[in-house]
Amino acid sequence: MKMLCCALSMARRFRSRASLRQCALLVVPLLTLWACEESKDYVELYKAEEKAPSFSESDIEAMKFMGATLVDQGANFAVYSENATRIELLLFDDPEKERPSRRYEMYRFGDVWNVYVEGVGEGQHYGFAAWGPNWEYKEDWRCGRLDGFVADVDADGNRFNPNKLLTDPYSIAVHRDHDWMKGSLASGPARAECTYAASSKSVITRSRYTWSEHEEGYREKRQDADWEGHRANELIVYEVHVKALTGDGREGVLHPRTFRGVGEMAGYLKDLGITAVELMPVMEKPLDGTYWGYNTLNFFVPEISLASKTDPLYEVIDEFKWMVDELHQNEIQVILDVVYNHTAEGGFWRDKAARDDVMLDSRSSLINVEAKEVTSIYNFRGFDNAAYYELEQDKAFFVNQTGVGNQTRCNHRPMRKLIIDNLRYWVEEMHVDGFRFDLATVLGLEDQNVGNFNPPNSVLQDIIDDPVLQKYNTRIIAEPWHLGHYHPGQFPASTTDPEVAWYEWNGKFRDLWRSFINYDEPKLNSQDGGVDLGGLLTGSQNLYGWNRQPYHSVNFITAHDGFTLYDLVSYNQKNNLCGPLNPICCSQPTNPFCDPTSGDDHNRSRDWGDELVKRQMIRNFFVALLISHGTPMLLGGDEWMRTQLGNNNAYSTSADNPNNWFEWGKWLPNAEKRRMHDFVRKLIAFRKAHAYAFAPSSYEEGASRFAWKDPGNNDMSNWDSRAIMLHYYDASAGPELAILINMDPGAEITFTLPEGRNWARILDTQLYFDSQESLDELGVPEGVSGNISLDEPLSIPDASYGVKSRTMVILEALP
């Protein structure tokens, strides 16, 4: 038995040039000298194959080949570290074993560590161990011991720990989540725990997916900026979580809570009329890394838990591609929410402690009790903590402008390159159409000078100038703020193609429209940051006109971060602690997810009480969103009045439950919800048909010809009011339109209509047309909105139209 064990061991070592029989012949005479690999105290350190990889040392030093690259008859492995003193590659034939099958010392070229191993191919599991100034290499060290240990963190911020197996930052597959039952990734008291069996392993793989014939044509068309239906100004975005969309089940969805489930929903999304689905983070994270997923560990890996089939060798990657293919076949672009400003290392796995002296920290009565020695080490921190993360002056703690810690050095060489490489991978290999960048201003902060926002000299400029992203007209969208800082309008256009520029989430649009519709006092000339309601209706030119176009303003009323639209008109205050969407706070009030400061306190929400009135306000919000110049973004589920029961920050791990998923079984039988869905679907179709008015491609005069009118059909002069008419008068561009807005809290206002036209009513948001009395009187079928009619608009016989209080109306001139 021992002879067979040794033979198999040597076969692994010489697999590319010796048969099992030859290995056995070699081993038999040496039985007295060799012990079986599995019976040793520690795995033998093998020398790398003598044959060199097919690229040069200069290529390696230039970081052209990071991660595991299949080349010739083996694989080259390359990782980045400025401060390591030794790095070893560990290969695992069985990823659940406590010890690797083989170990290889890596060789340094500049700041890139490299080793080529012949005979390694697809399916190989691997990881790394690293030493540095805070943990010196000792030949007699064994995993689980402290030989060479100096400190968990030294004066230069190094946190090397060879007891913690590291995943490859560039791996495109991992075999599972970390198993905390087998070993802790934490430093500090757990510094000596060996994680070789517990840790996730990187996996060498290649996709087996065959793209559809449609996809070949789609990809070619994506290179045409003038592709009809996919132009820069034609986006209608639908933000959604992969699990939430199908979590509660729906007819026709056979794989709920997965990438495949999203693909199976493509028909619904197409029917609704959206042209791009924006998926909340889909990259691999810890299973305890929050429900939303803004806690990335492996940027190149689709999240395993979001796949219906989870073989890391190819199934997860191929299922993601299938989803993209299905959405593309329905003319829906795929935008990914990406999180480069921080990682999951060290996050959300410890409790907070309550304290009485709240005045020391006015933000919270709960404090983080972590010591500087205690962090989790998954990958980046173990390869080079100081190179990948922004550190405080003492180098022991992490800069925290993200609100969750672990802030990356986005503009230092390794992370800056990884961001570009990662974006290219998702575009070229996975066929993604765009990206929304979480807390994107962090990417514009100067390296180790994080008080200075400097976009032209940052990775923000690299991204918008990148030729690969430009080739496929990739949508690049910023969340233009980070903790305590907001930089609207300051994101760059490309230096190589001025037609290409950053889109931005327009927080001013959200806030002012919420105030105007939910409150009684704001007027048309009320401002926020130099923008008023007129500016919001016409693309926020004050913010973006200096270097961009109207469509670069991503307009939204609600997003994942905040109330749903129904809750915005149903709750005066947030309800984020103990409840159905955060049940852990009922039993563990000191859990880090139960911080009372969680979620915004300034929501500009209002409980309107009466359900008819609530639905009227929701229709007003949708009209404001879809008639405004710019790129509209809907929060998934708002079209049928989804609720989060007053929770405006439903991100916690425990919030991954049916109360936070789309409850198809509740809204499909509900006539009121179906009427709202019908209203939104028709309103989107109306916007598309009238893109000449609502989706101009520039701010230039004539791009969208309209006039500001008061209710008397005179040129608007009194902006200190809550009533206005927008008259789109250029009949050569399309049918004339009159948009009538009356947000007066108590009075109906009669609008005098432009003369010489016959007008027909497209929509009227007033509550009467949503009442059962009106629906019965008009003979409207159940589930069909009485507030909007595209096929048979009602002709208006008079030269005026009475607009009810808090109501919006759209009229169209008849031919």
N, C-alpha and C positions, 0 to 999 in steps of 0.2 A: 504493500500500500504506500509505504514511504517512497519507494522508487517511482511509482506512478505519480505521486504528488510532485516530486522533484522534476520529473519529466515534463509535466504540464507547466510547471513554473518556468523551466528553461524554454519550452516551446513559446510561451508568451514573450520571452525576452528576444528570441531569435525568429519570431514567426515569419518574417519576410524572406528568410533564406535557409531555413532548416525544417524538414518535416518532423512530425512527432517521432517517427522511427529513428531519424538521425539524432534527435535530441536525446532519446533514450540511450542510444549507443554512446553518446558523449557523457551522459550522467553516470552510467553504471560503474565505470572505473573510479569515479570520484566520490562514491558514496561516503567514504570516510572523511572527506574534506568539506562536503557541501551539506548544509541542512536545508530542509524544505522551507521555502519562503514563508509559508503560512505559520511555521513553528518558531520563527525567529522572534526576538523581543521587538524588533523593528524592521521595517521593510528595507531591503538593500537599496542603496543609492546607485542607480544605473547611470552609465555614461550615455550621452546622446549619440545617435548614429553618426558615423564619420561623414557620411554624405551631406553636403550642404543643401539648403533649400535653393530653389531656382531664382530667387531674387537676392540682391546684394545687401551687404551690411549698411550701405548708405540708404537703401530703401527702408530698412528696418528703423534706422535712426531717424529718418524723416517721418516715421509713423504712418507709412503707407499701408502696412499690413498688420492691423491690430486684431486681437482675438485669435481664434483658431482658423487657420487657412489650409484647406486641403491642397496639397501641391505634390507633384511627382508621385511617389509611392508612400506618402505619409502625410504628416500635418506639421505646420509651423505654428508655434504658440508665441504670442507677443503681448506684453502688458506694460503699462507705464508706471514708473516710480522714480522720483527724484531722490528720495531719501532712504530707500531700502538699502541694506548692506548685503542681503541675500534673498533670493526668491527661488522656490522649488515648485515644479510642476508635479502634481500627483494624479496618476491615472487609476481609475477604478473599473475593474471588470464587473464587479457587483457594487452598485452605488450604495447599498445598505450596509456594507462591511465597515468594521471599525478601522481597518487599515487599508491603504491603497495597494494595488497590485504592483505598481512601480512608481519610483520617484526619480525626477531628473533635476539637476541643478540648472538654472537658467543663466544665460550670459548677457552681460550688459553692453549695449551700444548706445552711447549718449544716455538718455533717460528711458530708453526702451529695453526691456529684458526679453530675451528671445531664446527659444530652443526648438530644434527640428527633431521630430521623432519618426523614424521610418516604420512602416507597418501599422500605423494608426489610421483609422478611417471612420466612416459614419457609424453612429451608435456609441462611440467612445464617451464615457463619462469622465469628467476631470474637474480639478480645482487647484488651488494654489495655497502655499504657505509662505509667509514673508517675515523677515527679521529686519531690524533697524536699530538706531541708536538707543532706543528705550528697551530693546530686548535683543541682546547680543547673541550671535550664533555660537553654540557649543556642540562639539561633535557627539557628546554623549547625551544630548537632549533627546527626549522621547515625548511624543504627544501626550499631554496630561501632566507634564512636569514644569517646573519653574526655572530650570537651568538657563542662565543668561538673562533672567528678568532683572530690569533696573527700575522701571516705573510704568504704570498704565499710560501715563502721558508725561512727556518730558517738557523742558523749557521751550522747545521748538515746536511743540504740538504733535510730535510723533506718537502714534498709538499702535505700533506693530505688535502682533501677538500670534506666534506660529501655531498656537493651539486652536485657532479659529480658521477653518477652511474657507477660502475665498472663492466666490464665483467669478467668472470672467465678465468684466464690464461690457465686452463686445459679443458675448455668446448670444445666439439667436434662439436657444432653447435651454430650459432647465428641467430637471426630472420631477421636481415637486417643491412644495414649500418647506421651509425649515421645520424640523421636528423638535420642538422645545422639550418634549418628554425625554428625548435622548441626550440632550445637552444644551447648555445655555450659551448664546452668542455674546453674552455680556462680559465686559472687562470688570475690573474691580474685584469683588469677592469671588466671582466665577471665572477669574482669569485663567485658572489651571484646568478648567473643564475642556476636554478634547471634543471637538464637534465634527470629527471626520465622518462618523456614522450619521450624526444628526443633520448635518448641513445639506442644503440643496446642492446638486452637482450640475455643472454646465454639461451640455451634450453637443457633440458634433453632429450636424444634420444637414440635409438638403431637402427642399420642398419637392413633393411629387405631384403637386397640383398642375393640371392642364387647364389653362384659361380658355374660356369659351370663344367661339368665332366672333361673337359680338364684342368681346373685350379687346380684340386686336384692332377693330375699327374705332372703338371708343378711345383707346390710347392714342391713336393717330390723330383723332379729332381734338383731344385735350391739348395738343400742341398748337391749335389754332385759336388765338385769342378772340376771334370773331365768330366762334361756333354758336349758332343760334340756340338760344335756350340755356347756354352755359357762359354767356358773357359775364364780365366782372360785375356789371350792374344788375344782373338777373338772379342773383342768389336770393333764395328764401330759405332760411336756416331753421332747423328743428333740433333743439338741444335735448339729449335724452341719455339715460343710463342704460347700458346693455341689459342688466338684470331687470330693471324697472319696467322696460317696455313690454316684456313678455312674461314677467315673473308670475303673474296671477292666472296665466293661461288664457288662450283665445282660440277660437275656431280656426283651424288651418295652421296653427303653430304647434309642431310636434316636439320641438326642442326648446322649452321655455328657459329663460335666464341665460341664454348662450348667444354666441356670435351667429350660430345657425338660426336661432330664433329671430334675430334681427333681420336676417336675410329673408326669412319666411314672412316677415311683416312688410316687405318691400311694396306689395300691392296696396296696402293700407296707406303707406306714406305717399305713394304716387297719387292715389285718389285724393288725398288731402291737398295735394298741390305743392308740397315743399320740393325744393330742388337740391337741398343738401342736408344730410343728417350729421350733426355734430355729436360725436360720441364722447361722453365723459371718460376719464382715463382707462385705457385698455392694456397698459403695459404691466408686466409682472410686478406684484407687490406682495407683502406679507398678508396672510389670511386675516391677521388682526390689524391690518393697515388701513382701516376705515372702509365703510360701505362705498363711499364715492370713489375712492381709489387715488386720491391726490397724495400718493406716498410711494413713489416708484423705487424699485430695486434694480430691475434689469430692463433697460430702455429698448432693447432690441427684441424682447420676448413678449408675444401676446399672452395675456394672463391665462394661466392654465385653468383656473376655476370658472372662466367664462366660456370654456369649450365643452361641447357635448361629448367629445371623445378626447382623451387626455394623454395619449401616447406622445411623449415629447419628441420622438424621432421625426414625426412629420404631421401628425393629426391636428395639433393645435394650430400650426402655421397654415395648413391647408384649409381648415375650417374658416379661419379669418379671411383667406383669399376667396373662398366660396361666397361668404357674406358680401364682400366687396363686389364680386362679379354679379351677384343677384341685384344689388342696389344699382349698379351701373346699367344693367339691362333694363331697369325701370327709370333710367335717366336721372338718378339721384347720386350726387357727389358724396364722398365720404371725407369728413373732416375729423381729425383726432384732437382731443384736448391733451396737451403734453405739458409735463411738469419737470422743467429742468432747474428750477430755482432752489429746490431742496430734494433730498432723498428720504427713504424710509429708515435709514440707519439711525438707531437710537430712539425712534418715535414710539408713541402711544402704548407702551406696554407696562408702565408702572403707574401706581396710584398717586394722587395728590393728597396733601394734608390740609385740613382746615386750620385756620388760625384766627385768633381774636383780634389781633392788631391789624385790622383791615387798612388803617390809614397808611401803613408802610407801603401798601400797594393798592392804589385806588381802583385798579382794574378788576380785582378778584379777591374773594375771601379764601380761595384755594391756592396753595403754592406747590410748585414742583420740588420734591424732596431729593432729587438726584444729586449725588456728589460728582465732582469733576472726574473721578476715576471711572464712573459707570457709564458706558456707552455700549451699544450693540455694534458688532463688527461683521458685516456681511461681505463687503467687497471694497468699495472705494476707501473706506476708512482704514482697512487693513493693508491696502496697497500703498497709500500715502495720504494720510489724513490732512497734512498741511498743504498738499498740492491740490486736493480736490475740494476743500471746504474753506470758507471764510471764517477765520478765527479771531476771537477777541485779542486785545493786546497781550494778555497774559498767556495766550495760546492754549489755555486749558478749557475754555468754553467757546461756544459757537455763536457767531453773529446771527441775530434773529430778526430779520426784517420781513420774514415770511409769516410769522405768527406761530410756526410749528417747529422752529429751529432747523438745524442741519443745512444751513444755507450754503450752496455750492459757490465755488470760484468760477463763475460762468465765463469770465474773460481771462482766465489763466489757460495756458496751452492745452493741457489734457482735456478739460471739460469743454473748452471752446471748440476743439476738434471733434470731440464726441458728439456734440450737439449737431454739427453739420453732417457728420457721417451718419448719425441716426436719422435725421430728416431725409437724407438721400435714400437710405435703406427703405424707409416706409413708402417713399414715392416710387423708387425704381423696382423694388422687389415685391412690395405689397400693394402697389397701385393706388395708394391713398391720394386724395385730391387737395388736401389742405390741412392746416393745423391752427388750433387756438392755443396760445401760450399763456399758461397760468402765471399770474403775477409777473407779467412780461417786463416790467420796469427793472426787476432785479437783473435781467440780462443786459441792461444798459448801464449798470453801475460799474465804475472803474474798479479794476482789480486792486484789492487791499486799500481802496479809498472809497468805501461804499456810500459815503455821503455825497458823492458827485455823480449825477446822472448824465452820461456822455454818449448818447446813441451813435454818433458818427464813428466813434472809435471803439466800438463794441461788437459783440457777436450779433446784435440786432442788425447792423449794417451788413455783416457777412451773410446773414440769412436772406435778406431781401436782394442782395447782389448775386446770390449763388446761381450759377448757370444751369444746374440740373433742375432746381426748383422753378426757375424761370421757363425752362424748356416746356414743362407741362402746365404752365400757368397755375402754379400751386397757390392756393389761397393762404395768406399769411395774416393771422388775426391776433391782435394783442388784447390781453386784459391789462389796461394801462395804469395799473396801480400796484402798490405793495403796502405793507403795514405803515399807515400814517402818511403815505405819499401818493399823490395822484398827478400824472403827467399827460393830461389829454392833449391830443393834437401834436405831440412832440416826437412821434415815431417817424422814421425816415422813409423817403422814397429811394429807389435804387439809383446808384451813381452810374450804372451801365445802361439802364433803360428807365427813363423818367415816368413811363406809363405804368411801371410796376411799383407798388408801395404797400405799406402796412395798412390793413384794416384795423379798426379799433372798436372794442366795446364802448358804447357811448353812455357812460353813467349819468351824464347830464340829462340825456333824453329820458331815461328811466325816472329820475327824481322829479323833474319838472312836470312831466305828464301825470305822475302819481299825485302830485300836489294839486294840479289844475283840475283833475277829475274828482279826486276824493275829498278835497277841501272846498270851502266856500269863498275864501278870500283871494287867492292868487289871480292875477290878471294876465292878459296876453303879453304884457310888457314885463312881467316878473322875470327876473334873471337869476341864473346860477352860473357863475364863472364866465360872465360875458355873453351868455346865450339865452335868448328868450324863446317863447313858443313859436314865433314866426321863424326864427332860425332853425328850430328843431324840425319844423314842417318842411324845410327846404335844405336839409342836409348839413346843418351846423357849419356853415361856411366860415364863421368866425374861428372855429377850431381847426378845420382841415383845408381851408381854401388856399393856404399859402404853399402847399406842396402836394395836395391830393385832390380827390374828386368826391362827389356826394356819396357814392357807394362805399367809400372807405369808412363811413360812419355805420357801425353795426348797431342798429336801433333795437332796443328791447325794453319791455316793461318788467318782465320777470325772468329769472334764470335759476339754475340749480341752487345758487347761493342766495337764499331769501324765501319769501312767501311764494306760494303758487298764486295764480291770478284769482282763483276763488277765495283763497285765504286773505288776499290783499283787500277784499271788500267784505270780509267776514270777521276779522279780528282786529281789535285796537292794539293789542300787545302780543308779542311772541309767547309761545308755550313750549319751551325747549327742554325742560327737565323731565321729571317722571311723567310718562305717558306712553301711548301705543307705539310711537315712533322712536322712543328712546327708553325702552323698558328697563335697561340696566340701571338707570338713575332711581328707580323705585327701590331697588335692593342694595345698590352700591353708590350712595350719594357722593362719595369722595373719588369715584372713578374719574380719570382725566376727561372723559366725554361729558361730564356733568358740571362743568364750570358754568356758573350762573351768568358769566359774561358772554357765553356762546351765542353767536348770532347778533345781527344789528339791532340796536334799540330805536333806530330812526327810520322806520319803514314807510312812513307816510301812508299808512293803512287806515281803514275805517270800517267799522261794523255797521253796515247799512240796515241790518235787521231783517227787513222784508225780502223774501227770496226773489220776487219780481224785480225789485229795485236793484238787488245785487246783480241780477243777470243783465239789466240795462247798463250798469256801470261796466261790466265785463265787455259788453258789446262796444261801448265807447272806447275802451282801451284797445280793443282789436282794430277798430277803425283808425284810431290815432296812429297805431303802429303801421298799418298797411297802406295808408295814404301818404305817409311821410316819405320824403326823398331819403334814400339811403338803403342799406341792406337790413330787412326785417329779420329778427330772430324770435321764434316762438319757443317757449318752454314746453317740452313734451307733456301732454296731458291737459294743458290749459284749454285745448279745443273742446274738451268735454267736462271742464270744471273740476279737475282733480283736486283733492284736498290733502294736505299734510297735517290737518287737525291743529293748525296754528303753529306748527314747528317751522321756524325759518332757517334752520341749520341742521337738516336731517342727515348728517354725514357719518354718524358714529357706526362702529361695527355692529352694534346691536340693532341699528335701524335697518339692517338688511333683513326685512321681514315683510309679510304680505301687506301690512298697513302702509308701506312705503313703495310698493309696486303698483303698477297700473291695474286698477280693479275693473277689468273688462266686464266681468259678470255683474257688476253693479251699474255700469253706465249704459251698456247696450240695451237693457230692458227699460231704461229710464227716459221718458219722452222729453223732459226738459234738457237733459244732457245731450240727447240726440239732436235736438233743435239747435243747441249751441254749436255742436260739431258741424251741422249743415250750414249754419251761418258763417262759420270760419272758412269752411271749404269753398263756399261760393264767393266770399270776400277775397280769398287768395286768387281764385280764378279771375275775378274782376280786376284785381291789381295787374295780373299778367296781361290781360287783354288791353289794359290802359297804361302799359309801361311807358309810353311816350309822355305821360303826365307824372307818374309817381316814381319812375326809375331813370331819371336823366343820367347820362354818362359823363356830364361835366357841369361846372358851375357857370359856364359861359352863357351870356345873354342869348336867349332863344333856345337853349337846350330843353327847357320846359316852360312854355309861355303861359303865364297866368297873371291875374290881377288880384290884389287885396281889396276887398270891398266890405263896407259896413252893411248892416241889415237893410239899409235903404238903397242899396246898389250904388252907393257913392264910393269914390276912392277912400280907402281907410285912412282916417286921421286920428281917431281916438283909440289908442291901443290900451288905454286904461279901462278895459272892459273885459267881458267874458263871452263876447259874441262876435263872430266874423264869418265872412263868405270868401272862399277861394274860387275864382272863376277861371277855369282853363278854357281859353277862348279861341285857340288856334285850331280851327276845324280842318285845316290841311294836314295836321298831325294825327287827328283822330276825333271822335265825337267830343263835342263841348261838354264840360262838366261843371257843376256848381256844388261845392262842398259847403254845407251850412252847419255851423257849430254854435250851440247855445248852452253854455255851462252856467248860466244864471241859476242861482239856487231856488228861485221861486216863481219866475215869470216865464210864460210863453212869449216868444218873440216872432213877429211876422216879418219875413224876409221878402223884399221886392226882388223878383227874378229879372235877369237880363232880358231885354225886350227882343221881339222879332224871332223868337224860337218857341217851339213846342217842347215842353219839358216832361220827362217821365221819372217817376221815383224808383231808384234802384234799391235804396235801403233807408230805413228810419229806425233808430235804435230804441225809441220810446217803449215803455213797458207794455202799453196797451196791445201792441201787435204780438206780444208773447203771452197774453192772457188767454185762458181757455175760452172766454166769451168771444174774443176776436177771432181766434182760430176756428171756432165753430161757425161763426158768422161768415167768415171768408171761405170756409170749406177746405182749410189747409189740412193735408194728410198728417197723421200722427208722426212725430219725429222730424217734420219739415218746418223750417223757420218761417214765421210769418213776417219777420223783419227785413227780409231781403228777397228780391226776385230779379233774376237775370234774364230769364226767357220771356216773361210777360210783365215788364215793369208797368206800373200804373200811370196812365197819362194824367198830367196836372192841368186842369182846364183853366185855372186862374193864372194871373201874372204875379202871384205871391204864394208863399207857403208858410204856414204856422209851424214853428219848431218848438216842441215842448221843452220845458225846463230840463236841463242836464241831458240833452239829446244831440245827436249828430245825424245829419241827413245827406245823402248823395243823390243828386239829380243828373240826368243825362239828356242832352238835347236830341230830339228825334230827327231822323233824316228828313 
